[in-house]
Amino acid sequence: MIQFIRGKLVSVEEDRAIVDVNGVGYGIFMSVQAMSRLPRMGAEVKIHTYLNVKEDAMQLFGFLTRDDLVIFKLLIGVNGIGPKGGQAILSVLSPDDLRFAVLAGDVKAISAAPGIGKKTAEKLILELKDKLKIEDALEHKASDMDISRDAVDTNQVQSEAVQALVALGYGSTEALKAVKQIPPEDSADVESVLKRALKLLL
């Protein structure tokens, strides 16, 4: 199985990126959000991949982080959601936004993805709510960066602050975005983060 592709980005089409690896061009299907974060043409890029084998085709689906790939695999594990559906969801929701939509039971946010109806969104929420955690939306992934003890402590404070904001009636996604705007040096304790976040939300 192809774990990742590393090469020169030579083209971006409507639903895929073309990467040149030693003279071989790989067409990799990607979400709109992922393609918007690709580097300039000609630059080197590393794309984590999922190989989908069908009777009449072999398709590569690509992701810029391992977290994106993990979420994608969870999505296509839901009956009724194929690789294209998984990419459609990740085109309108980031992995973090999807976690909060699932945990908050936000059917409307998930069904905003092309081809994903209300019943499919409800099924997705039911099947994934026990597999997704709010902490995962805040923690730094070891595969992407080094994690210090201070960073772990900060993530715990931020996680508790988000949960407190949700308890106060704020939406999960807006609470997360507000907390993420607060610098680590101002995240010593939950109370401090809450005060700063509330100022941003008011």
FENWO-V756764 format. One record per helix or strand of 3 or more residues. SS is the DSSP state (2 for helix, 1 for strand). FROM is the first residue (numbers start at 0). TO is the last residue. If there is no record, write none. Layout:
BEGIN
{{SS:FROM:TO} {SS:FROM:TO}}
END
This chain:
BEGIN
{{1:3:11} {1:15:20} {1:23:28} {2:31:35} {1:43:52} {1:57:62} {2:65:75} {2:82:91} {2:94:102} {2:106:109} {2:117:127} {2:133:136} {2:148:166} {2:171:179} {2:183:185} {2:189:200}}
END
